[in-house]
Amino acid sequence: MKNKTVKLIGSFLVMSLFVAFMVLSTTTVLASCEYGEECTYDRRFKITKEVRIEGDNTWRDKVTGVKKGQIVDFRITVKNKSDDEADKANDMETKDILPDEMTKVGGAGLTENWDKFYPGDTKTFIITAKVKDSEYNRAIKFEKCVVNKVELRWKGDFQGSDTATVCYGNVEPSELPKTGALSTLALTGVALLALGLVARKFAER
């Protein structure tokens, strides 16, 4: 009887860990676009959104620790990946959706239109913005992240989008890794839950 119970507990733990792994893997895939990784919906065009704090030389998909008054640069890059030399695209449009917590202070327009976009051509737009001063008027310690999104359209049809994230506040930035501690915590929780259910089932016999 004891061996049977041990095997049953082991089976539940293995199954729970597998389910947790599948859930976490799916979440990572869904979240990748939200945190700035490239999202391409049409093989013909590629759109990328990057961000940096003004003065930094490195473009990223996310910046943290933005202080009151600091300027943030957003870089939008669109490439025509078509391999047909005779094929040019007209009526191109990018639309930047700035979060309510931020305000534009310079650079390109939030909406940009252009024609004669030949295969291999690349268009780059830089928008400068900052977090609104009112966002820092809090009596408590805080850290907040907002997402800036850009959408690409060709002849009015949606072609793709990408995002960049800005985190700001009045505390030192703290960020859990996308995998590792968070995944371990979730897996441990699921395993303990499964173990508790099995123990309860055994006690009821």
C-alpha positions in Angstrom: 0.0 0.0 0.0 2.8 2.4 0.9 4.6 1.8 -2.4 1.4 2.4 -4.3 0.9 5.7 -2.5 4.5 6.8 -3.2 4.0 6.0 -6.9 0.7 7.9 -7.0 2.4 11.0 -5.4 5.2 10.8 -7.9 2.8 10.6 -10.8 0.9 13.7 -9.6 4.1 15.7 -9.1 5.4 14.8 -12.6 2.1 15.7 -14.2 1.8 19.0 -12.2 5.3 20.0 -13.2 4.6 19.3 -16.9 1.4 21.3 -16.9 3.1 24.2 -15.1 6.0 24.1 -17.7 3.5 24.3 -20.6 1.6 27.2 -19.0 4.7 29.2 -18.3 6.1 28.5 -21.8 2.8 29.8 -23.4 2.9 32.9 -21.2 6.5 33.7 -22.2 5.6 33.5 -25.9 2.5 35.7 -25.5 4.5 38.2 -23.4 7.4 38.5 -25.7 5.8 41.0 -28.0 4.5 43.1 -25.0 8.1 43.6 -23.8 9.5 44.7 -27.0 10.5 41.7 -29.1 10.0 42.1 -32.8 6.4 41.3 -34.0 6.2 40.7 -37.8 2.9 39.8 -39.4 3.8 40.1 -43.0 7.0 38.7 -44.6 7.2 41.8 -46.8 7.8 44.3 -44.0 9.7 44.3 -40.7 8.9 46.8 -37.9 11.0 47.3 -34.8 10.5 49.5 -31.8 13.4 50.4 -29.4 13.9 52.8 -26.5 16.7 54.4 -24.6 17.2 57.1 -22.0 18.6 60.2 -23.7 22.4 60.2 -23.6 22.6 56.4 -23.6 24.3 54.8 -26.6 22.4 51.5 -26.4 18.9 50.9 -27.8 16.8 48.4 -25.8 13.3 47.0 -25.7 12.9 48.2 -22.1 14.4 51.0 -19.9 14.1 51.2 -16.1 14.7 53.8 -13.4 13.5 56.8 -15.5 13.6 59.8 -13.3 11.4 62.9 -13.3 12.3 65.2 -16.2 14.5 62.7 -18.1 13.9 62.4 -21.8 13.3 59.1 -23.5 14.0 58.3 -27.1 11.9 55.9 -29.1 13.3 54.5 -32.4 11.0 53.0 -35.0 12.6 51.1 -37.8 10.6 49.8 -40.9 12.2 47.7 -43.6 10.8 46.5 -46.9 11.9 42.9 -47.1 10.5 42.2 -50.6 13.0 40.7 -53.0 11.2 42.0 -56.1 13.2 44.9 -57.4 10.2 46.2 -59.5 8.0 46.1 -56.4 7.7 49.4 -54.5 5.3 50.2 -51.8 3.3 53.4 -51.6 0.8 54.6 -49.0 2.9 53.5 -46.0 2.0 54.6 -42.5 3.3 54.2 -38.9 1.2 55.2 -36.0 2.8 55.5 -32.6 0.5 55.0 -29.6 2.1 56.9 -26.7 0.8 55.8 -23.3 -1.3 58.3 -21.4 1.4 58.6 -18.7 3.9 60.1 -21.2 4.0 63.2 -23.4 5.8 63.8 -26.7 8.4 66.6 -26.6 10.1 66.3 -30.0 11.3 64.3 -32.9 9.1 62.7 -35.6 5.4 62.8 -35.6 3.3 60.2 -33.9 1.9 59.4 -37.4 4.2 59.2 -40.3 3.3 58.6 -44.0 5.6 58.0 -47.0 5.7 56.6 -50.6 8.2 55.0 -52.9 9.3 52.4 -50.3 11.5 50.1 -52.5 12.7 46.6 -51.6 15.6 46.8 -49.2 14.7 50.3 -48.2 14.7 51.2 -44.5 12.8 54.1 -42.8 13.8 55.2 -39.3 11.9 57.6 -37.0 12.9 58.8 -33.6 10.3 60.3 -31.2 11.4 62.0 -28.0 9.1 61.9 -25.0 9.0 62.0 -21.2 6.9 60.8 -18.3 4.5 63.4 -17.2 5.6 65.2 -14.0 2.3 64.5 -12.4 3.1 60.8 -12.4 5.8 61.4 -9.8 3.5 63.3 -7.4 3.0 60.4 -5.0 3.5 60.2 -1.3 4.5 56.5 -1.4 7.4 54.7 -2.9 6.5 53.2 -6.3 7.7 51.8 -9.6 5.5 51.7 -12.7 6.0 50.4 -16.2 4.1 51.6 -19.3 4.2 50.2 -22.9 4.6 52.3 -26.0 3.3 50.6 -29.2 3.7 51.4 -32.9 1.6 50.0 -35.7 2.5 49.7 -39.4 -0.1 49.9 -42.2 0.2 49.6 -45.9 -2.6 51.0 -48.0 -4.6 51.1 -44.8 -4.1 47.4 -44.0 -2.5 46.4 -40.8 1.0 44.9 -41.4 2.5 44.5 -37.9 3.4 46.2 -34.6 6.1 46.3 -32.0 6.4 47.7 -28.5 8.9 49.3 -26.1 8.6 49.5 -22.3 9.4 52.4 -19.9 9.7 51.9 -16.2 9.8 54.9 -13.8 9.4 55.7 -10.1 11.1 56.9 -7.0 12.7 53.7 -5.9 15.6 51.7 -7.3 14.4 49.5 -10.2 13.7 45.9 -9.3 12.9 43.4 -12.0 12.4 39.6 -11.9 13.9 37.7 -14.7 11.5 36.4 -17.4 12.6 32.9 -16.4 14.3 31.5 -13.3 13.0 32.7 -10.0 9.5 33.3 -11.2 9.3 30.0 -13.0 10.7 28.1 -10.0 8.2 29.7 -7.7 5.3 28.8 -9.9 6.5 25.2 -10.3 7.0 24.8 -6.6 3.6 26.1 -5.9 1.9 23.7 -8.3 3.9 20.8 -7.0 3.0 21.6 -3.3 -0.6 21.9 -4.3 -0.6 18.5 -6.0 1.2 17.0 -3.0 -1.5 18.4 -0.6 -4.3 17.0 -2.7 -2.7 13.6 -2.8 -2.1 13.7 1.0 -5.7 14.7 1.6 -6.9 11.9 -0.6 -4.8 9.4 1.3 -6.0 10.6 4.7 -9.6 10.2 3.7 -9.1 6.4 3.1 
